[in-house]
Amino acid sequence: MNQLSWGIVGTGAIAADFARALRGSSRGHIVDVTGSTPAKARAFADRWGIPSAADTLARLLENAAVDAVYIATPHPAHEVQSIAAIEAGKHVLCEKPLTVDGAGAERVIAAARRARVFLMEAYMYRCHPLMREVLARLSEGAIGRICHVSADFGFRQGGDRSGRLFDRALGGGGILDVGGYPVSFARLVAGCVEGAPFAEPAHLYGSAVIGPTGVDELATAHLSFASGFTAVVRSAVRHDLGTTAVVYGESGKIVVPNPWLPQGNRQGLESEFTIFRDGRDPETVTIRTREVTYAIEAAVVADTLPRLEAEWPAMSWDDTLGNMRVLDQWLRALR
């Protein structure tokens, strides 16, 4: 589809990033928005020049001009909102995690399969050419046999622990908020080892620092795979772990400074990674794009239609299900 018309569900910071990115896109534009209140929706529409602001999700889904819906609300709302959009015949790009557990993801995917509409979990880093180039170098044997991944996504949210990130009822904690990124990366690289799009761990050991509100403020998981490949992944909402992923091979390593936001917090047009090999100078690989990451992700949706699942390495339905099940297992390991 050359030009996709979007409706946005949610008016927070991520929704604003998506709206900003699509301002410069030739593949998509925003025609409607709804938020937690009509006033928020109208203010968002005014800010980003969106022609319509729906008082409710139902009203947005009744808008015939909306081809696809971008869901950028807190995690617990994703399942109900995604299924509502799917049943209205809208294509869905839903922010991660798709739901708060694997069972919910199964229900959303089953609904998309029945309705025959597009659905993708919005791990936008999987849509970026940076990740394709990293995978290409690994497949070419740039660092020899792949042995291990270390991947982190953790930030420090200071203050009095109020708000969504520290509320269990709202899906708070590092594992659900950002842990899916390093888990999905580890599973992706494990797939390279096994000659598959992704692979599932045979064993997982998890530990965490649990804060006074009951959420995992810093969590670690050790993953091992049938191939012998291993990974250590960490997530945090109260500790600044950084955003680096490192792939270790028998003859070197690949360091990706910020795979989750390939063009940085300012959404620039360049990203990079560095290959370190025995007996050779480090090689820094720079990726330049014409559009920012959110626009690239939206273009993937437009390029995929009328097919229902995006091409690898973007998140397929089976990949999402596998990732959610690992997050379930990680959370169970803390109890």
C-alpha positions, 0 to 999 in steps of 0.5 A: 500500500503506497500511503497508509492512513493511521489512527493513533490510540494514546497521546503520550510521549511514544505516540508523539514520537510516532506522530513526529516521525510520520510528518516526514513520511511518504508512506503514511499519514495520521488522520485520527487520534483518541486518548484517555480523555477527549481533551487530550485527544483534541490537544494532541490533534491540534499539536500534530495537525491531525484532522480528527480527534475521536472522543472514544476508541469506538469512534476512531474505529468507526472512521472509514478513513483509518486503515491502520491503528497504532496503539501506544497506551499502557501495557494492560490496555493493549489486548482489549484495544488490539482486539477491538481494532482487529474486529473493526477490520483495522490493521494493528501496530501495537507497542511492546509488549503486545500484552502482559502475558503469553495467553493474552498474546495468543488471544490477540493473534487468534483474533487477527488470524480470524479477521485476516488483518495485519498485526505486528508487535512494535519492536521497531529496532527489528525493522531498522536496516541496522539490525539487518546489517548486524545479522548479515555480518554474523551470518557471514562469519565476521566473528566466527562461531557465535557463542554468547550475547550480553544485552541490557536495557535499563534506565533510572526513573528517580523520584518517589516510585509513583506512576505506571513503571512502579505499579504492578497493576499497570504492568510496571517493572523492567521485564515487561517495560523493556526486558522484551528487547534484550530477550528478543535480541538474544532469541534472534541471534540464537536463531542465527546459530541454529539457522532459523529466524529465532530460537527458544531457550531450553533453560532460563534462570532469573533473578531480580531486585524487587522494589517496595512497590513489588515490581522488578526494578532490576532483573537478570536472566541467564538463557541457554539454548540447545545449540550451546549458545548462551545469553545474559539479559538485563532490564531495569526501571530504577537503575541505569544499565545502559542500552548496549548489546554485545555478540561474542564469537570465537574470533571477536565480538560485535558491539551495538551501542544502542540497538533498541533506538537505532538512531538515538533518543533524538531520532537522527538518521545515522546508527552504527556498530563496531566489529572487533576481530582478533589481529585486526583493527576495529571496524565501525559500520555506519548505517544511514537512512532517509527516515527516522526509526518510527517512520521506517517501522510504519513503512514496513507495515505499508510494504507488507500489506496485504500480507498479514505478517511482516518479513523477518527480522521484524516480529512475526506472530510466532516470534511474538508468542515465543518472546512473551512466553520467555517473559512469562518464564522470567517473571515466574522465576522471580516468585 
